[in-house]
Each structure stands twice: as structure tokens, then as C-alpha cells.
């Protein structure tokens, strides 16, 4: 063998060792540019999703964070940590739309964000498959997944997070195919910064992004081989600082927070007046920086339960096609297979297992499920690849090509149509007024110039919205009891609620108590809704509760049973409790039903304690009519019947 032959053989062996890293062209490569037909079908997919979202979008405030975030957007306030400045600013812009009530206008941000997310998923899937039908099916499976759909109808950070994540993935896919276009990577860096200015879970995509950057850097250094080498595969030294600068520009919405805080709006979490205050808000120090929920609230439970909830949030076709799609990606676009595997692992199972929420606690599942959406967005293009792979599998067993396509597409279209038809009523928010009615009924229960001590988002956020946006009951001062443990909140109460005397720097349940707060304001009536943050109220005062709130009265106050019944009848003639068929039982609306039922139960309990068993039973039954699952009322009724 000659030296030249040996050299050629050695080179061949060397190339053979690198062959497994070689990218393989997909069976149906997408065209280089989008044609009119492709764009038209993508627009049709977006409009289909957007129209359904528009019809079902909430026209009013709803339970959860939505009421507080909407109020902050409408009044240019500061929302709870980390502040969500991009969401608040965009929500305020949407409030200018001439489209119905203010709450509906800000809810439209979620409608448009998730509809646009569906469009970006379509574009990404088409880029990967070159098949319009497969791309459309993958996008629509995401659009009408019940969880994704439900969060398209209310103002929240998650739909905007979905849009930014989908945009980030699309830009990175384009950049991988066209690395000679550095502006795509710069745009992705800007989008990542904006994502962090909206919702910090966008950082869970970081490992996948770093993998893609490493792959390009390794290819440029000759450590791995890519099929289509082009100029720009490496990351030039000048590009890195540009990307960093673009990322920092994306964080600029956080500059809004101290500016807004200086105006002393109604919602002013953290009372941000310095860089340290801003960092405390952004890093969620009051919640525990690396905790999903406040310590002691919802925490505990099994990670197996949380992982189970995560996996069942996908429909069966979604999950099956995503698995098939990942297998196909591994064969034809291995870089994308590992990119999505990393993104899904961190945004899905790793985060869910770490979240430490006890799903047995009422409302915990409602809190956790929203965080599944990021993984849904990442997985959606895989479903389109799965459609292609399913058609190919059918063809391999002898099914004609056209028949194989129809055998996959037709059942999927039928499944999506069935989701829309049979899930619409349970997801629809367009006629939901439960949070408003509850907030107004709470305010209706309070005496003039009252101070409402509140514990629980289901009460604090609707009441706060009605006061800050609609100026209802400006004579009432709401005090969010858990926040009294923060010096900034006590200082805020002193500055903005001048007629409220707060005798301590921060509440600590021992030397600075609710009793001290009430004693310092002898001319104002106090009322309580939700668990008190210390025992001094019930130890020192008498809590009179014929309705939604408990009036705090001096110890020894005598109230006749006739007066108790009269007050309860008067209040419940005005109240508008939701019927069980109205509520969405996995949300905080379930807690609102319990709040309404608690009043009649307390009346029945007082009457039974006085020895009037026959008169007490109708009140227990009345409570059970509102909430058949109210355990104490059920026990009381059973006891009296026995």
C-alpha cells in the first residue's frame, strides 16, 4: 500500500469516527421561504384558535392572580414578586382598546398571546417538517389542549411567557439553519431578556440554549461535524457582547418598577425605592427565592403526584405524537432532539418534582398546573414531527401514501373538533362574574369606614380590584394580614392609609399583634375574613359572623339570637352565591363557595349552642345547599337529625 493510499484510508477511518454526529436531512425538507399557501394556512390556524379564545375570554375579573395583575396593569401599579413589569406595561396598553369593559381588554392580551404562540408553533413545526398539515395539526393540538386553552382566556403572565418561549425556539431553529445570520441570535437574546422581565420560568430553557451554543462552537472548532458548514457557525468574539447587550436591553422593563412605586399606587408590592428593594422584589425574597409558594402554604406532598399531574395534562394524542416526534427528530435532526429533551426535562419533570407543592391541599393543583404550559409549548412541534413519523410507519406496513395521511389526519381533526365541542362549556369564562359578585358582597357586608382584615387571595384580589380600579367603597381600608410581617407594607399603610394607625414596625404575633392594631383605632369598626394571623383577636374580642365577614366587637358584647337571624337573613337576601354548576371546581372558586356557606353554618352553630336544635337544623341545611361538601355543616345536620 502506498503512502498516499494509507493516508486516504486513515482519513476515511477518521471521517468514519465522526459520522454519528453528521446531521441527516429530513425526508421532506421544508422550502427555504414561506409561500402564500403556507402563510395562509398558518393564519387560518391562528384565527381559528383566536376566535375560540375570544368567544370564551373572561369579560370580568376572575379568581387567582388575574384580578391583582389586572388591577396593577390598569392603575400602573406594582404586582406581587417578581413584579411582572412587561406584562403590566402591555396590559396597560391593552386597556386602551375600545373593546368592552376594562377587565376584558386586559384579558385580550392573553387571547392574542396564546393565539400567536400557536402561530409560532406552526412556523417552527413547518420549518422542521416541510408539511403544512402536520404543522397545523401539531399547533391545533396545543391550541385546544384544555389546560393551554383555559389559560388563554384570562390576564396572566403565562400566555405571554408562552409567546416569548415559542418565539425563542423559532428564532433558535432559524439560527441553527442559518448561522450566517447573527441577527437571529441577537433577537433571541433580546427575547430571552424580555422573557425574564415577564416570568422567570423562561430561564428553564437555558440549558437547551447553552447546548445549542456549545454545538455551534464545537462545530466551528472541528470537534463535531455538521452537514452544512456555513460562515458564522462559530460565535465571533464581537457577537457575544452584542448578545449580552441585547439580553440586558430586554430587562429594561424592570426600570418601570421604581418609577411606578414612587407614585404610591394602590398595588405597590415591595415599596421599591432602591436597588436593594428592586433586587428583593425580582428575586422574590418575601416568598423564598427558590420556592414556588410561601413557606407553609401548599408545601409538601409527593413528587410522584406532581409528576402524574404533569403527564396527564397532555392529551393522549399529544403525548403519543410527541414521543414519536422525538424518535423521528433523533433520527433526522439529532440536534433538535437533544435541544427539546433538555428543554422538556428542565421545564417539565425537573421543575415539577422540585416544586414542592402538596396537591392534596385545596387550590394547590390550580397553582401548579399553570407552570406546565412552558413544557407544552416546547413539546408542540414534536407532535408535528410525530404526525409525519406516524404516516411513514403506516406506509411501511403497506398502507398507500394518501390513505396513510388520511388515516392519521382525519382522527386527529375529529379529536380536536371533539375537544372544542365537548370542553367549551367547562372552559368558557365569558359569563363568569363569581369573583366580582364575591368581592362586592364582601364590601357590602362591611360597615361605613370599616377596616377589613383579609387573609386569602380569593378575597384580597377581587376586593382590591374593585377598590383600586372602580373606586368601590373608598371608605373601607383593606389590610392584607400576611403582609403585615413586612416592614415595607406597614410603612405603606402609614403613608397611603393615613387614617389607619399601625402601632408596630412589623407584625410578629407576640409583641406586635392584631389586638394592638385594633386597639390603636378605637373609632373604626374592624372585620375579618380568612384565618387571623394571630390568636389575639378571638382571645380579646368577640367575632360576630352572620355573613361573609366576621365583625370584631368588644368582648362581652351581647347579641340576641333574633338579631343574629335577622342580620343573616338581611345579608343573604343581598348576597349572590354561585351555584355549584357555575364554578370551576379546581380553581379558588371552590373556596368562595365555602366562604358563602360558612355564614349559615355559624348561625346554625350559635342557635344549636343555645339549645334550639330544631331551629338550628334549617341553617345547617341552608349551608349545605350552598356547599354540600362543607364538613362541619354536614356533621351538624347529621347530629341534629340523629
N, C-alpha and C positions, 0 to 999 in steps of 0.2 A: 504494500500500500504506500502510495507516495505521500509526501508531507502535506501536499495540498488536499489530498483525499482525506487524510486523517483530520486535518483542520475542519473540512466540511462536515465530517462525521461528528467531531466534537461539538461543532456549532449546532448540529441537528439535535444532539443529546441535550445541549444547554437549552435550546428552544423547547424541547420536549418537557423539561422540568418546569418551564413557565407556562406551559399550555393550559393547566387547570385554571389559571387566572384570566385566561383570554375570554373577553365578552363574546357571547354568541348572539347573532342577530335574531330578533324575534321572527316568528313565521309570517306575520303580517305587519311589516314596519309602517308606522304612520307617515303620511306625507310631510314634507318639510314645512309646509304652510297650511293654515286652516282655509278651507274653501267655504263658499257660501252655504252649501248644504250642511256642512259640519257645524258652522256657526248657527245656522237657523235651527237645527235640532237641539243644540245646546241652549239656545234662547227659549225654545219650547219647553225644555226640561225645567229651566229656571222659572218660567212663568207659571207652569203647572204647579210647582211647589209653592211659589209665592202667592198664587191665587188662593190655594187651600189655607195657607198660613194667614193671609189677610182676612178671610172669612171667619176664621176661628180666633183671631187675635183678641186679647182682653181689651175691652173698651174702658175699663176702670182699673183701679188698684187691686192687687191680689196679695195673698199671703206670702210670707217669705221675705227675702231681701228686696223684692221688687218695689214695695211701697217706699222703703227708705231710699233706695237708689234713685227712684223716680223723683222723689221729693228733693233730693240733693241736686239732681240734674235741673229740675225746674226752677230752683231757687239759687243755683250756683253755690251749693254747699260742699262740705267735705264728708264723704261717705266713710263707713267703717273701714278699718285697715284691710288692704293697703291703700285705700283711698280711691282706686279706680279712676284716675283723672281723665284718661282718654274716653272712657265710657261716659263720664259725667259731662264732658265738653260736647261730645257728639249727641248725647241725649238732649242737651240744651238746644243744640242746633235743630234737632228734630222737633222740638217743642214749637218751633216757628211754622211748622207745616199747617196749612189750612185744612185739617182733616180731623174733625170731631173733637172730643174732649182732650185735655192736655195729657192725661194718662195714656190715652190711646196713641197719641202722637209719639210719645217716647217708646211705647211698646212696638211701634212700627220699625224702630231700629233693629230689633231682634228679627222681625219678619224679613227685612231686607238682608240682614247679615247672614242668616241661615240659608235664605234662598240663593244668595251669592256664593255661599260655601258650596252648595250643591252644584252651582255652575263651575266653580274651580275644580271640584272633584271630577266633573265631566271632562274638563280640559286635560287634567292630569291623566285620567284613565284613557282618553283618546290618544294622548301622546304616547302612552305605553303600549296600547293595543292596536291603534290604527283602525278601530272598529267602532262606528257610531252607535250601533245598537248595544254592544257590550258596555260602552261608556255610559250610555243613557240608563241602562238597567242598574249599573253599579251606583250611579248618582241617585236614582229614584229609590233604591233600597235604603240608602241613607236618609233621603228626604222624608220618607214615611215610616222609618223606624219610630215606634211610639214615643220613646224617650227623646230622641232628637226633635221630633215633631212638637212634643209638648213644650219644650224649652224654646221653640221658635215663636211663641205667642205672647211672651211677657218680657218686660225690660229686665235684663240680667247681663252679667259680664260674660257668660258662657257663649252665647251666639257670636258675639264679636270675637271672642277667643277662637271659636271655630273658624271664622272667616280668616283671621290672621294666620292660623295654623295651616289652613288649606292653601292660602297664598304662599306661605313659606315653602311648603312641599312642592308646589308647582314651580316656583322660581328655581328651586334646587334641582328639580328634574330637568328643566330647561338648561340650567348652567352645566349640569353634567354632560348633556349632549352637545352643548355649545360653549366649551370652556374658554374659547377665544372672545367671549362676550363678558368681560368682567363686571359690566354694569348690572348683570343679573345677580351676581353675588353681592354686590353693594346694595342692591334693592332688597335682597333677602336679609342682609344685616340691619337695614333700616326697619324692615318689618318686624324683625326679632325684638328690636328696642321698643317699637310701638306695642308689641305683644306684652312685654313686661310692664308697660305703662297701663295696661288694661287688666291682665290676670297673670299671676306669676307661674301658673302651671305650664305656660308655654316653655319654660325652662326645661321641662321633662323631655323635650325634643332635642336638647343639647347634645347628648351622647351620639345620636344618629347624625346630627350635623357635623360633629367632630370626626366621625368615621368617614363621612364623605370628603371632608377637607383632607384628612390623612391619606385617603385613597388617591386623591389627585396629586398630593405632594409626593407620595411614594412612586406613582407612575412617572412623574417628572424626573425623579432621581433614578429611574430604571429598576426599582425594586420589584415592581409588578408591571405587567404588560396590559395595555388596553388596546382594543381592536382598532380604534380610530384615534390615533395620535394627532392632535392639532396644536398649533401655537396657543399658549395660555393655559396648558394643563397644570403648570405649577402655579404657586401663589407668589407672584413677584413681590419683592420687599416693599414696593410702593403701594401695593394693593391692600396689604394687611392694615396699615394705619388708616387707609380710606374706609375700610370696612368697620374698623373700630369707631371712627368718627361718625359714620352713618348710624351705627348702633347707638351711640350716645345721643345723637340728634333724635332718635326715636324715643329716648327717655324724657325729652323736654316737657311733655305734658305734666310731669311731676312739679314743674315750676308753678303750675296753676294752684297747687295746694296751699302754700303760704299766702299767696295773693288772695285766694278765697277766704282763708281763715281770718285774715286781717279785717275783713268786712263783718265779722261776727254773725254769720248766718245761723239759722235755727239749727241745721245739722252741721256740726263743726267738730267732728271726731278728732281728738288729739290736741286741739287748740294749738296747731302748729305755728310756732313763732320763731323757730331757729332751725339750723341744720340738724341738730341733735333730735329735735321734735320730729322733723321730717323723716329721718332715718328710723326713728322708733315706730312711726306710722307705717312706712314702707316695709319694714321687717316684721311687722305685726307683733311687737313685743308684748302688747297687752293680752294677746291670745296665746302667746308662746310661739316663737318664731317658726319652729319646725312642727307645730301642732296644727291639725286641721280644725279642731274645735277647742274652745276654752277648757282648760283642765277641769275635770269633774263633770263636764257636760257631754253626754253621749259617749264618753270614752269607755273602752274595754271591748269585750266580745272576742269572738274567734275570727282570725283572718280567713278561715275556710268559708265562713258565712259571707264575708265581704267579697271574696273571690267568686263564690257562687252567684251572688247578686250581679257582679260584673259580667260574668259569662252569659247569664240569662238575659242581660239587657240587649244582646244581639238576637235578631230573629234567626230562625234555623237556616233559611236560605243565605242570609248574610254570613253567618259563621261558616257554613259549608263552602260557599264560594270563596270566602277569604282564605280558607285553608288550601283549596285547590289553586287559588291565585298565587299564594306564596310558593307552592311547589313549582308552578309554571315560571314564576319570577326567578326562582333559584336555578332553573334550567336555562333560561334565556336572558335574564337580566340580573345576574347574581348580585351586583352592587345594590340594586333596588331591594332585593330580598333581604340583604343584611341591614340596609337602611331602615326598612319598615320593621324588621324584627327588633332592632334596638329601640326604635320609637315606640312600638307597641309594648315592649317589655317594661319600659320605664313609665310610660303614660298609663299603662293598664295594670297588670298584676303587681308590679313592684310598688307602685303608689298605693294601690287599693289595699294590699296587705299591710303596708306601713301606716295607713290612715288611722287605725286605732279607734274606730267608731263601733259602738255596740248596736248592731242592727235590731236587737230586741227592745231598745229604748224607743218609745214613740217619737216619730219625726226624724230619727237618725238616718233611715234609708232615703228619705226625701233630701236630706242634707248631702248624702254621699253620692247619690246617683248622678247628679249634675257633673261630677268630675269624671264620669265615664265617657263623656262626649268627645274629649280630645282623642281618645283611642278609636272611637267610631270614625272620626274624620280621617285618621291615618289609615285605617283598615279599608275604607270605602273603595279606593282604586284597585285594591287587591280583588274585590268582588268582580270587577270588570275583567280582570285577567282570569278569574275563575270561570266566568262565562265562556271565554274563548277556550279554556282548557276542557271544560265540560263538553263543548261541541266537538273538540278534537277527539276526546275519549269515545264519544258516540260514533264518530266517523271510523275509528279504529275497529269497532266491532261490526262494521258493515253497514251502518245507517247512512243513507245518501246525505250529501252535504246539506242540501236545502232542508231536508226533513230533520236533520240533527239540529240545525239552527232553530227551527220552529219548535222542536221538542224541548229545547232549553228556554227559549224566549217566551213562548206562549204561557207556560205555567208561571213564569216569573211575573209577567204582566198581570195574570189573573191574581196572583198572590198580592201584588202591590195594590191592585184595584180593591181586593177584599179588605186590605188594611185600611184604606181610605174610607170605605163604606162602613165597615163594622167598628172602627175605632173612633170615628169622627165625634160621635156624641160624647164619649167619655173624655176626649181630649179638649173639645171645644171650650174656649174661655170667653166667647163673645158676650154672653149674658151673665157672666159671673159678677155679682155685686156683694158677695159674702163679706169680704174684708171691709168694704165701705159700710155696710149695714152694722157690722160689729163695732167698728170704730165710732160710728155715730151713736150707737146705743150705749157704748161706754161713756161717751161725753154727755149723753142725755141723762145718765144716772147721777151725774155729779152736781153738787150744789154750787151756787154762784161763788166765784172767787176761790174755788177749791184747788187743792194740791193733790194730784194723782200720783201715788207711788206705784210704779209698774215694774213687773218682772216678767219677761217673755216677749219675744219678737212679734208673736201673733197679735199682741195688744199694742206694744210700743210703736211699731212701724205704721199701722193704719192711723192711729191717733196722731202721731207726729206728722203724717202726710196731710191729714185734714186740717191740722193747725197751721203748718208752715206754708202749704200751697193754697188752701182755701180759706184760711183765717177763721176757721170754725172755733168757737168758744175761746177767744183770746183771753178771757178772764181766768181760764184754767192753766195751772202750771204743772207740766208733766215732769216727774223726776224718775229717771231710769235707775232703779236701785242698785243693780250690779256695778254701774259706772261710778257710784259714789266712792268706790275704793281707789279711784284715780284722782290725784291732786288737780290735774288739768280740768276734770269735769266739775269738781267743786268750785274751782276758780271761775269756770264758765257760768255756772249757775249764779254766782255772785255778781258777775258782770252783766249778764243778759236777763236775769230774772231778779231785778233789783228789789222787789218786794218780798223775796224769799230770804229769810235769814238762815244761813248754814253755819252752825257753831263749831265746826271742826274742819281740819285741813283735808282729811280723808277718812272714810268710814272704815272701822276695824272690828266692829261687833262687840268690843269690850269698853274702850274708853271713848269711843265716838259712835253713837248708836242712833237708830231711828227715833227712839224716845227723845233724845236730845234735839233732833231736828224738829219734831212736833212741838216740844215744849218751847222752842225758840220762836214759834209762830202762833201764839195763842189766839190771834184774831182770825185765823184761816182754818176752814174745815179740811180735813185730810181724808183720803180714801185709798184703798189698797186693792190691787188686782194682781194675782200671781203670788207665789211664795215670798214672804218677807225675808230680807237678808239677815235679820237677827230676830231674837225672840222677845225683845223688849216691848214691841207693840202689843202683843197679846198678853204679856205679863202685866203691863201697866195700864192698858186701855181696853175698852170694850169694842170689838169689831162687829158692827151691825150689817148683815149682808143679805137683805131680801132680794137683791138683784145681781147684776154682773159685778159690781164692786162692793167692797166692804167698807162702810163708813166707820171711821175711827172716832169713837166717842169716849168721854171720860169714864173711868171705872165707876161702877155703881149706878150707871145710867139705867133707868128702868124703862122698858118698852113693853107695853101690853101685847098679848097675842093678837088681839083685834087690830092693833096698829101695825104689827108685823104683817098680818094677812092683807090689810088694806094697802100697805106700801108695795107689797109684792104684786098684788092684783093691778095696781096702777102702773107699775113699771112694765109688767109683762103684757099689758094692753098696748104699750108703745113699742115694745121690742119686736124685732123681726128675725127670730132664729131660723137658720137654714134647715130645710128638710134633709133627711139623710140622703135622699136621691140627688140632691143638689151638689153635695160635697165631693171632692176628690179625696178619698179616704187615706191615701198615702201622704198627703200634704198636712200642713199645720191647720187646715180647715177642720180636721178631726178634733183638734184641741179647742177650737172655737165652739163646736157643738157641745163639748164637755163644759165649757165655761157657762153657756146658756143654761145647761141642765143643773148646774151646781146651785143656782139660786133657789129653785123649788125644793131641791133636796135639803138645803139648810133650813128652809121654812118648815118642812115636814119634821126635820130632826128636832127643832125647837118645840114644835107642838107635841111631839111624842115625849120629849123630856118633861113637858108639863103634865103628862098623864092622859092626854086626849088622843088615844090611839086611833079611834075611828076617824077623827078629823085630820090626823097626820097622813093616813094612807093615800088620800087623793093627791097630796102633794108629792109623795114618792112616785105615784103613778104618772103625775104630770112631768116629773123629771125624766122618767123612763120613756115617755112619749117623745121627748126631745132627743134623748140619748139612751137607747136601750141597753148600751154597754156600760152605763155608769154603775160600777160595782156597789158602792155604798147605798145607792137608792134601791138597787135590786135586792140587796140584803135586808134593807129596812122594810120594803114591801113584803118580802117573804116572811119576815119575822112577824109583822102585824097580821098577815093572813093566817099564820100558824096559830 
